[in-house]
Amino acid sequence: MNIPNALTLARIILVPLIVWLIITQEIAAAFVLFLLAGLSDAADGYLAKRFGWQTELDAYLDPIADKALLVSIYVTLGFANHLPVWLVIAVVSRDILIIGAFILSWILSRPVAISPLLVSKANTLAQLVLASLVLAELSFGLGLEPFVAVFIWVTGALTILSAAVYFWVWLKHMASYEPRPAPLKSHREPIKTGAGSRVRTS
């Protein structure tokens, strides 16, 4: 367990606390913890690359932490009528489809390598910015409604686009995937050398 892994686990632990704070109308506290979660995401990524602390565990935990945080907040803000329902459905559906495709490819023995696309990174950034704007406006009333309105449509468009791109990449992978050939087995055949005698060759 290194520092990036610990930061990722801490981000996962923060998810239910942030959701609870939003539900109990402690929006300012939720906003502060959300910013801390975002900073921890940037910190663990920097440390992993700077000191070579990348691990297979973090490769799986980091996207899980990001999605758990964003999906939970979007669902909570949607139920509280702070985000449009169609956007919440799009965000949740996209992640369910990607996870389902990943599991299906694994079941069919055609595993897909985990490599976030550029459009996916842009989508995640837009989701983070939108959630931050909404929480900041609810906390401090900064007059950010015009920016929130713009980012709702930007986030919605990127969510749909990234889902389509991932689906296309997944279809190409499933259509072109060639399993590794089975290893050759060594056979030993008996060779007759004379009257009833046998010699085995490798």
C-alpha positions in Angstrom: 0.0 0.0 0.0 1.7 3.2 -1.2 0.7 6.9 -0.9 -1.3 7.0 -4.2 -3.3 3.9 -3.2 -4.0 5.4 0.2 -5.2 8.7 -1.4 -7.4 6.8 -3.8 -9.0 4.8 -0.9 -9.5 8.0 1.1 -11.4 9.4 -1.9 -13.6 6.4 -2.0 -14.3 6.8 1.8 -15.2 10.4 1.2 -18.1 9.5 -1.2 -20.8 8.6 1.3 -19.8 11.5 3.6 -20.2 14.0 0.7 -23.5 12.5 -0.3 -24.8 12.7 3.3 -23.7 16.3 3.6 -25.6 17.2 0.4 -28.7 15.4 1.6 -28.6 17.2 5.0 -28.1 20.6 3.2 -24.6 21.0 4.5 -23.6 22.1 1.0 -20.6 24.2 1.9 -19.0 21.3 3.7 -19.8 19.0 0.8 -18.2 21.5 -1.6 -15.0 21.6 0.5 -14.7 17.8 0.7 -15.4 17.6 -3.0 -12.5 19.9 -3.7 -10.3 17.9 -1.4 -11.3 14.7 -3.3 -10.4 16.4 -6.6 -7.0 17.5 -5.2 -6.3 14.0 -3.9 -7.0 12.7 -7.4 -4.5 15.1 -8.9 -2.0 14.3 -6.1 -2.1 10.6 -6.4 -1.7 10.8 -10.2 1.3 13.1 -9.9 3.0 11.0 -7.2 2.5 7.8 -9.1 4.2 9.2 -12.2 6.9 11.3 -10.4 8.1 8.4 -8.2 7.1 5.4 -10.3 4.5 4.2 -7.8 2.1 3.0 -10.4 0.5 -0.3 -9.4 -2.1 -2.6 -10.9 -4.3 -2.0 -7.9 -4.3 1.7 -8.4 -5.1 1.2 -12.2 -8.4 -0.3 -11.1 -9.1 1.7 -7.9 -8.6 5.1 -9.4 -11.3 5.0 -12.1 -13.6 3.3 -9.5 -13.0 6.1 -7.1 -13.7 8.8 -9.8 -16.9 7.1 -11.0 -18.2 6.4 -7.5 -17.6 10.1 -6.5 -19.1 11.6 -9.7 -22.1 9.2 -10.1 -23.0 9.5 -6.4 -23.0 13.3 -6.5 -24.8 13.5 -9.8 -27.6 11.2 -8.6 -27.9 13.1 -5.3 -28.0 16.5 -7.0 -30.5 15.1 -9.5 -32.8 13.9 -6.8 -32.6 17.3 -5.1 -33.5 19.0 -8.5 -30.2 20.8 -8.8 -29.3 18.9 -12.0 -31.7 17.9 -14.9 -32.8 14.3 -14.8 -31.8 13.7 -18.4 -28.2 14.5 -17.6 -28.1 12.3 -14.5 -29.6 9.4 -16.6 -27.0 10.0 -19.3 -24.1 10.0 -16.8 -25.2 6.9 -15.0 -26.2 5.0 -18.2 -22.8 5.7 -19.8 -20.9 4.2 -16.9 -23.2 1.2 -16.6 -22.8 0.5 -20.4 -19.0 0.8 -20.2 -18.8 -1.5 -17.1 -21.2 -4.0 -18.7 -19.1 -4.1 -21.9 -15.9 -4.6 -19.9 -17.5 -7.5 -17.9 -18.9 -9.1 -21.1 -15.6 -9.0 -22.9 -14.0 -10.6 -19.9 -16.6 -13.3 -19.7 -16.1 -14.0 -23.4 -12.3 -14.2 -22.9 -11.7 -11.1 -24.9 -10.5 -8.7 -22.3 -10.2 -5.0 -23.0 -7.2 -3.1 -21.9 -8.0 -0.2 -19.5 -6.9 3.0 -21.3 -8.9 6.2 -21.0 -9.6 8.0 -24.2 -9.1 11.7 -24.7 -12.8 12.3 -25.0 -13.3 10.4 -21.8 -10.8 12.6 -20.0 -12.6 15.7 -21.3 -15.9 14.3 -20.2 -14.6 13.6 -16.7 -13.2 17.2 -16.5 -16.5 18.6 -17.6 -18.4 16.6 -15.0 -16.0 17.7 -12.3 -16.3 21.4 -13.3 -20.1 21.2 -13.5 -20.4 19.5 -10.0 -18.1 22.1 -8.6 -20.1 25.0 -10.1 -23.4 23.6 -8.8 -22.0 23.0 -5.3 -20.3 26.5 -5.2 -23.5 28.2 -6.3 -25.6 26.4 -3.7 -23.0 27.2 -1.0 -22.2 30.8 -1.6 -24.7 32.1 -4.2 -22.0 33.5 -6.5 -24.3 34.0 -9.5 -22.9 31.1 -11.5 -26.2 30.0 -13.1 -25.2 31.0 -16.6 -22.0 28.9 -16.4 -24.0 26.0 -14.9 -26.4 26.2 -17.8 -23.6 26.1 -20.3 -21.7 23.2 -18.6 -24.9 21.2 -18.4 -25.1 21.0 -22.2 -21.3 20.6 -22.6 -21.3 17.8 -20.1 -24.3 16.1 -21.7 -22.8 16.3 -25.2 -19.4 14.9 -24.0 -21.1 12.2 -22.0 -23.0 11.0 -25.1 -20.0 11.4 -27.4 -17.7 9.5 -25.1 -20.2 6.7 -24.7 -20.5 6.4 -28.5 -16.7 6.4 -28.9 -16.2 3.7 -26.3 -18.9 1.6 -27.8 -17.3 1.9 -31.2 -13.9 1.0 -29.9 -15.3 -2.0 -28.0 -17.1 -3.3 -31.1 -13.9 -3.0 -33.1 -12.0 -4.9 -30.4 -14.6 -7.7 -30.2 -14.7 -8.1 -33.9 -10.9 -8.2 -34.4 -9.8 -9.9 -31.3 -7.7 -13.0 -31.8 -7.1 -15.2 -28.8 -3.5 -16.4 -28.1 -2.7 -19.8 -29.7 -2.6 -22.7 -27.3 0.9 -23.7 -26.3 2.3 -26.6 -28.3 2.4 -29.9 -26.3 5.5 -32.1 -26.5 4.6 -35.6 -27.7 6.8 -38.6 -27.2 6.3 -41.3 -29.8 7.7 -44.8 -29.5 10.1 -45.9 -32.2 10.6 -49.6 -33.0 14.2 -50.5 -33.4 14.2 -54.2 -33.5 12.5 -57.3 -32.2 10.1 -55.9 -29.7 12.4 -53.3 -28.4 11.1 -49.7 -28.1 13.0 -46.4 -27.7 11.3 -43.1 -26.9 12.4 -39.9 -28.5 11.6 -36.5 -27.2 
